[in-house]
């Protein structure tokens, strides 16, 4: 699962890492620098940097995180269907919403790490943890994207969903699902290969992960500061640090 994550890097950082793997790759950025500021509490509906292929070039652009399902009723009082932010990698090729996207609409979403919540006991509720790669390198998460549906209320042209798989033993004690995060060379194959290399996103290919307890301040999307990812002692006052939202 992935419902919040952290990005703290520049477009130049992304281009440099890509060119270290494929020096001849042409990487085009279409991002307004103001849309790539560090964000330590990225939430669904946010515009996030995404890397995809266009003709023979790699393109970095922003897309809205989450697919808005079509509204099935003309009743204005009826709420819109829930935003779909993740897609199960095992069944993504079967679902009508995602059908066909694996062929030409694969992408990767770079991030420093993601937040996950573990339920310790009923009195303390869910405890947040920040999950990163064990080697501290950047995560490159496999995703799929689509143009904005004609009946969508979203303002941005394109929408992205992250692919998930069964969690490895590193974090299975926190949650049974995890983003399909890849080594950068595999991530480039994910978006560049003619046929979707589904074997790359299976859980045994994922880099090793580690997790640390962080403040409950991350529960509110209003909080966005670097120390949200600082490790804390889960047994000392964490329940007083923030409010769920």
C-alpha positions in Angstrom: 0.0 0.0 0.0 1.1 3.6 -0.4 -1.0 6.6 0.6 1.7 9.1 1.4 5.3 9.5 0.4 8.3 11.9 0.5 10.1 13.6 -2.4 13.2 15.7 -1.7 15.2 16.0 -4.9 15.5 18.2 -7.9 14.8 17.4 -11.6 18.6 17.7 -12.1 19.1 14.9 -9.6 16.7 12.7 -11.5 18.4 13.4 -14.9 21.8 12.7 -13.4 20.8 9.4 -12.0 19.2 8.3 -15.2 22.2 9.4 -17.3 24.5 7.4 -15.0 22.7 4.3 -16.1 22.1 5.3 -19.8 24.5 8.1 -20.7 23.1 8.5 -24.1 19.5 8.9 -23.0 17.8 12.2 -23.8 15.8 13.4 -20.8 13.4 16.3 -21.3 11.9 18.1 -18.3 8.6 19.9 -18.6 8.3 20.7 -15.0 7.8 24.2 -13.6 10.5 24.4 -10.8 7.8 25.6 -8.4 6.0 22.2 -8.8 9.1 20.2 -7.8 9.8 21.7 -4.4 10.6 19.2 -1.6 7.4 17.7 -0.1 7.7 15.6 3.0 4.0 14.6 3.1 2.8 14.0 -0.5 -0.9 13.1 -0.5 -3.2 11.8 -3.2 -4.5 14.4 -5.8 -1.1 16.2 -5.5 0.8 16.9 -8.7 3.9 14.7 -8.6 6.9 14.3 -10.9 6.6 11.2 -13.2 9.0 9.8 -15.8 7.7 8.2 -19.0 8.6 7.6 -22.6 7.6 9.8 -25.5 8.8 8.6 -28.9 12.5 8.1 -28.2 12.9 10.5 -25.3 12.4 10.2 -21.6 10.1 12.9 -20.3 9.8 14.2 -16.7 6.5 15.9 -16.1 3.9 16.3 -13.4 0.7 14.2 -13.2 -2.1 14.1 -10.6 -1.7 11.2 -8.2 -4.9 9.1 -8.5 -7.4 8.0 -11.1 -10.8 9.5 -10.6 -13.4 6.9 -11.6 -16.3 8.1 -13.8 -19.3 9.4 -12.0 -22.1 6.9 -12.5 -25.0 9.1 -11.5 -26.4 12.5 -12.5 -27.4 13.0 -8.9 -25.3 16.0 -7.8 -25.8 15.2 -4.2 -24.2 11.8 -4.6 -20.4 11.8 -3.8 -17.9 11.0 -6.5 -16.4 7.5 -6.5 -13.3 7.1 -4.5 -10.0 8.1 -6.0 -7.9 5.1 -7.1 -4.2 5.8 -6.1 -2.8 2.2 -6.3 -3.3 -0.7 -8.6 -2.6 -4.3 -7.8 0.2 -5.5 -10.1 -1.2 -9.0 -10.2 -4.5 -7.9 -11.7 -3.8 -4.6 -13.4 -4.1 -6.1 -16.8 -7.6 -7.4 -16.1 -9.4 -4.3 -14.6 -11.4 -2.2 -17.0 -10.1 1.0 -15.6 -6.5 0.0 -16.3 -6.9 -2.1 -19.4 -4.5 -1.2 -22.2 -2.3 1.1 -20.1 0.4 -1.5 -19.6 1.1 -1.4 -23.4 2.0 2.3 -23.8 1.3 4.2 -20.6 3.8 2.8 -18.1 5.7 5.3 -15.9 8.0 5.5 -12.9 7.4 7.7 -9.8 10.6 8.7 -8.0 10.4 9.1 -4.2 12.7 9.1 -1.2 10.4 6.8 0.7 6.8 6.3 1.8 4.8 6.3 5.0 3.0 3.3 6.3 0.8 2.8 9.4 0.9 -0.1 11.8 -1.8 -0.8 14.3 0.0 -1.6 17.6 -3.1 -1.8 19.9 -6.5 -0.3 20.2 -5.6 2.4 22.7 -2.8 3.9 20.6 -4.3 3.5 17.2 -2.2 3.3 14.1 1.5 4.2 14.4 3.3 5.8 11.4 6.5 4.6 10.0 8.7 5.9 7.2 9.9 3.3 4.8 13.1 3.7 2.8 15.5 1.5 0.8 18.0 -0.3 2.9 20.8 1.1 0.8 19.4 4.7 1.2 19.1 5.1 -2.6 16.2 6.7 -4.3 13.0 4.7 -4.9 11.7 4.4 -8.4 8.1 3.1 -8.2 6.4 1.5 -11.2 3.2 3.1 -12.2 0.7 3.5 -15.0 -0.8 6.8 -16.3 -3.7 8.0 -18.4 -5.0 11.1 -20.0 -7.8 12.9 -18.0 -11.2 11.2 -18.8 -13.6 13.5 -20.6 -16.0 13.5 -17.7 -13.4 14.0 -15.0 -13.5 17.0 -12.7 -9.7 16.9 -12.4 -7.9 20.0 -13.6 -4.7 18.4 -14.8 -4.4 16.5 -18.1 -2.9 13.2 -16.8 -3.4 11.0 -13.8 -1.1 8.3 -12.4 -1.6 5.3 -10.1 1.2 3.3 -8.3 1.5 -0.4 -8.7 1.7 -2.5 -5.6 2.7 -6.1 -4.8 2.8 -8.4 -1.8 5.2 -7.1 0.8 8.6 -8.8 1.4 9.5 -9.8 4.9 11.3 -6.5 5.5 8.0 -4.7 6.0 5.3 -7.4 5.9 4.8 -6.9 9.7 3.6 -3.4 8.9 1.4 -4.0 5.9 0.8 -6.8 3.5 1.2 -4.6 0.4 4.0 -2.4 -0.9 4.8 -0.2 -3.9 6.6 -2.0 -6.7 9.9 -0.1 -6.3 12.7 -0.9 -8.6 16.4 -0.3 -9.1 16.9 2.6 -11.5 18.1 0.3 -14.4 15.0 -1.9 -14.0 12.8 1.2 -13.8 14.1 2.3 -17.1 13.3 -1.1 -18.6 9.8 -0.8 -17.1 9.0 2.3 -19.2 11.2 1.6 -22.2 10.6 -2.0 -23.2 8.2 -2.7 -26.0 6.3 -5.3 -23.9 5.6 -4.6 -20.2 8.4 -6.6 -18.2 6.0 -7.8 -15.5 8.7 -10.0 -14.0 10.6 -6.9 -12.9 7.8 -5.8 -10.6 7.4 -9.1 -8.7 8.3 -8.8 -5.1 11.5 -10.8 -5.2 13.0 -8.2 -7.5 12.3 -5.3 -5.2 15.3 -3.7 -3.3 15.5 -4.4 0.4 13.6 -2.0 2.7 13.8 -0.6 6.2 11.4 1.3 8.4 11.6 3.7 11.3 8.9 5.1 13.6 8.1 8.8 13.0 5.9 11.4 14.5 2.1 11.2 14.3 2.2 14.8 12.9 2.5 13.1 9.5 -1.1 12.1 9.9 -2.2 15.6 8.9 -1.5 16.6 5.4 -1.2 20.2 6.6 2.1 19.2 8.1 5.0 19.4 5.6 8.5 19.8 7.1 11.8 17.9 6.9 11.7 16.6 10.5 8.5 14.5 9.7 10.9 11.7 8.6 13.1 11.9 11.7 13.2 8.7 13.8 11.5 8.8 17.2 11.2 6.4 20.1 7.7 4.9 19.6 7.4 4.5 23.4 7.9 8.1 24.4 5.0 10.4 23.9 4.3 9.6 20.3 0.6 9.6 20.9 0.7 13.2 21.9 2.5 14.5 18.8 -0.3 14.9 16.3 -3.9 14.4 15.3 -5.3 12.0 12.8 -7.0 13.5 9.8 
